[in-house]
Amino acid sequence: MLAGQSQKETTVNEALYRVASLLHPVIEERRSVPPSSPAEGKSWLVDAGASGAWEGHASALASWSGGDWVFVQPVDGLRCYDRSAGATLFHDGDWQTPSLPELPAGGATQDSEARAAIAGLVEALRNAGIA
């Protein structure tokens, strides 16, 4: 902020909104077209080929605040929860969904208890929304 800047509260409020939306980002879904009636405080992930108010903001998080769109470009390591997919996304050059580890198969010696434990861990990851 600059000394004598008019409407300092607007600058501060927008900065606080961005911080709050990035602490625990949750998106409704991935879209390339803005929703016609967005709810205050809701966010979407802007998909490739975006149009309308989202044009030029591919991969950004678009949040509806105060009657206008606020865009945040992701940095590598950012994670968000996608409500529509029920999964966590992470950004590493592009938005990705973590993949589940492969269940063990084959081998000369098979340990059914170890395989059951690994399968349980993979299921816990899935239930936690990690993949």
C-alpha positions in Angstrom: 0.0 0.0 0.0 1.1 3.5 -0.7 0.7 6.5 1.6 -2.4 8.4 0.8 -3.8 5.5 -1.3 -7.6 5.7 -1.5 -9.6 2.7 -0.5 -6.8 0.9 1.4 -9.3 -1.4 2.9 -10.1 -2.8 -0.6 -6.4 -3.7 -1.1 -6.1 -5.3 2.3 -9.4 -7.2 2.0 -8.4 -8.6 -1.4 -5.0 -9.7 0.0 -6.7 -11.3 3.0 -9.2 -13.1 0.8 -6.3 -14.5 -1.3 -4.5 -15.7 1.8 -7.6 -17.4 3.1 -8.5 -19.1 -0.2 -5.0 -20.5 -0.5 -4.7 -21.8 3.1 -7.2 -24.6 2.4 -8.2 -24.4 -1.2 -11.3 -26.3 -2.2 -12.7 -26.2 -5.8 -16.2 -27.1 -6.9 -14.9 -28.6 -10.1 -12.7 -28.0 -13.2 -14.4 -25.8 -15.8 -13.5 -23.8 -18.9 -16.6 -21.6 -18.7 -17.5 -19.6 -15.6 -20.7 -20.7 -13.8 -23.7 -18.5 -14.5 -24.6 -17.9 -10.8 -21.5 -18.4 -8.7 -21.9 -18.4 -4.9 -19.8 -16.0 -2.9 -16.5 -17.6 -1.7 -16.7 -20.6 -4.0 -13.8 -21.5 -6.2 -13.2 -23.4 -9.5 -10.1 -24.6 -11.3 -9.9 -22.9 -14.8 -9.4 -25.6 -17.4 -7.6 -25.2 -20.7 -9.5 -23.3 -23.5 -11.3 -21.1 -20.9 -13.6 -18.5 -22.3 -15.5 -15.4 -21.1 -14.3 -13.9 -17.9 -11.8 -16.8 -17.5 -10.1 -16.4 -20.8 -6.3 -16.3 -20.4 -6.4 -17.8 -16.8 -5.9 -21.5 -17.6 -4.8 -23.5 -14.5 -5.7 -20.7 -12.1 -8.0 -21.0 -9.1 -10.9 -18.7 -9.8 -12.9 -17.5 -6.8 -16.0 -15.4 -6.7 -15.7 -12.5 -4.3 -17.6 -9.3 -4.0 -19.3 -9.7 -7.4 -16.1 -10.3 -9.3 -13.5 -13.0 -10.1 -10.3 -13.3 -8.2 -7.6 -15.4 -9.9 -4.6 -17.0 -8.2 -2.0 -18.7 -10.4 -0.7 -21.9 -8.8 2.8 -22.6 -7.8 4.4 -26.1 -7.7 3.4 -27.9 -4.6 0.0 -26.3 -4.2 -2.7 -28.8 -3.3 -6.5 -28.4 -3.4 -9.5 -30.6 -2.9 -11.9 -31.1 -5.8 -15.4 -31.6 -4.5 -16.8 -33.0 -7.8 -14.1 -35.7 -8.0 -13.7 -36.3 -4.3 -10.0 -36.2 -4.7 -7.0 -34.1 -3.9 -5.2 -32.4 -6.8 -1.6 -31.1 -6.7 0.3 -28.8 -9.0 3.6 -29.8 -10.4 3.9 -28.0 -13.7 0.2 -28.8 -14.2 -2.7 -30.0 -12.0 -2.5 -33.7 -11.3 -4.3 -36.3 -9.3 -2.0 -38.6 -7.3 -2.1 -42.1 -8.4 -2.5 -45.1 -6.0 0.4 -47.4 -5.6 0.2 -50.7 -7.4 -1.0 -53.7 -5.3 1.7 -56.4 -5.0 1.4 -59.2 -7.5 3.5 -62.2 -8.3 6.8 -63.1 -6.7 8.4 -66.4 -5.7 7.1 -66.1 -2.1 3.8 -64.6 -1.2 2.9 -63.3 2.2 -0.9 -62.9 2.3 -0.8 -60.9 5.6 1.6 -58.4 4.1 -0.5 -58.1 1.0 -3.6 -57.6 3.0 -1.9 -54.8 5.0 -0.7 -53.1 1.8 -4.2 -53.3 0.3 -5.6 -51.8 3.5 -3.1 -48.9 3.3 -4.0 -48.3 -0.4 -7.7 -48.3 0.5 -7.0 -45.8 3.4 -5.3 -43.5 0.9 -8.3 -43.7 -1.4 -10.7 -43.0 1.4 -8.7 -40.0 2.5 -9.1 -38.5 -0.9 -5.4 -38.7 -1.8 -6.1 -40.6 -5.0 
